[in-house]
Amino acid sequence: MIQQIYPSTAHPFRYELNKDMHFAAAHYIPSESAGECSKLHGHTYFANVTIAGNELDESGFLVNFALIKKLIHNRFDHSSLNEHTDLFSDEDPSLFPTTENVARILYEITQELLDGTTNKPQCVQIFLRETPTSYVVFRPHAGRAL
C-alpha cells in the first residue's frame, strides 16, 4: 500500500495509532436516485483507522494492529456489503452501504471492540477511500465524550 497522508483530527490523548488496510467488496445502493450505483458493483476500499488513548494495555499496545485488521479486513474483504444484514439494510437509508454509512459503521464496530478493552482507547477517525478520487472522513460527533 502506498503511504498516504490523511486529514488529522485534534485530540487530547498521548498516543495515536493509525492502521491502514484495504478490502475488496461489492455493494449497491438500494435507491433509484443513486443512478448507476443502484446496480451491483465493486470497489477496492482503502481504510485508515485512527485510534487514540492515554494508557497502553497489558501487552504495551494501545490496541493490537492485528485486531483491527481482523475486525475490518477479514470481515469485509471479498464480500457483498449488502449481505452483511447485521450492519446494512435495503430499507433504511441510514444503513444503505454508501461510503458515508460504511465509514460510520466501521467506526461503530471499531469503537465497540475498544469499549471492551481495559485501557479504553477511542476511535477518533475513519478515513475511507472508495475510488482513487473519492473518499469520506468520519469522526464521532462533538457530543461523544472522549
N, C-alpha and C positions, 0 to 999 in steps of 0.2 A: 504494500500500500504506500502511496506517495504521502510524505508528511505534508500535512495541511495546517494552515493557521485558521483557528476558529474564533468567532466572536467570543469574548470572555465576559463573565459576569462577576461583579464585585461581591465579595462575601467576607465575613469576619473570621474565617477559620484559618488555622495554621497550616493544614495540609490540603492539597488539591491533587486529585488523581484523575487522569484522563485515559479512557480506554477507547481506542479506535477499532472498528470492525466493519465487515461488510456481510451482507446476506442477499442472496438472490431470491426474490419472491414475486409471485403473481398476485394480481388483485383486479377488481373492477369497482367502480363507484356506482352504486345502485340508484342513479338519478339521471333522468333524461337530460337535465341541464349540464351534466358532466361531459356531454359530447362524446368524443372518441374514447374518453376514459371510462365510459359506461360499459365498454367491451373488455373482456378478459385480456390482460396484457401483463408484461413483467418488467421488473427493474432490478438492477444491482444497486441496492441501497448501501450507502456508506454512512455509518453512525459513529458519533463521538459522544460518549457519556462522561460527564464531569461530576465527580463526587468530592465533597469536601467535609472536613471534620477536624476536631481538635485532638482526639485521642486515637491511638492505634489499638488494634485488638491483641489478643494473647500471642499471636504469631508475628507481631510487629507490622502488620498491614493496616492500612485504612480499610481496605477490602481487597480480597484476593482477585486479581485480574481475571483468573480462570472462572470465578463465579459469575462475573458479569458477562463473559463470553458465552458461558453455558446458558445463562438466563435469556440472552437475546439471540445470538448467532445460532446456537444449537436448536432453539425453539422455532425460529422463523425461516432458516435457510432452506431453500428448495421446497417451499410450501406455497399454498394459496392463502393469503391473509384472510380472505372472506371465510375460509373454512375453520378459522380459529373462532368459533362461535362463542367461546367463553369471553372473548375480548371485543369482537366486532359483530355488527348486526346489519342486515339489509333493511331493517325497519326504522332505525333511529339514526338521523343524520349525524349526531354526535359520536356515533360508533361506526360510521362508514370508514373504510380504510383509506382515507385521504392522507396525504403526507402529514398534515397538521395533526390529525387524530392519531396516526401511528406514533408520531413523536410524543404526544401526550401519554399514550398508553405505555410506551417504552419507559417514560418517566415513572408512571404509576407502578409498573411491575418492578422496576428497579428500587423505588422507594419502599415498596412492601418488603423486598428482600432486606434492605438496610435497616428497616424498623425492627427486624428480628435479630439484629446483631447486638453484642454487648456494648460496643463503642458508639453506636447510633450515628454514623455519618449521614450526610444529606446529599441527595442528588440535586445539584443546583442548575444543571443544564443538559438538554439533549439537543444535539445538532444532527439533523437527518437530511442527507442529500439523496434525492430521488433520481436526478439526472445530472449530467455534468454542469447544467446551467440553472438548476432549481433545487433549493433547499429550504428547510424550515428550522428555526431555533425555537425550542420550547423551554421556558423557565417557569417554575412554580409561581403562582401569583403572589403579589406582595403580602397578602394576608397570611401566608403559611409561616408559622413560627419556625425559625432555624435553630 
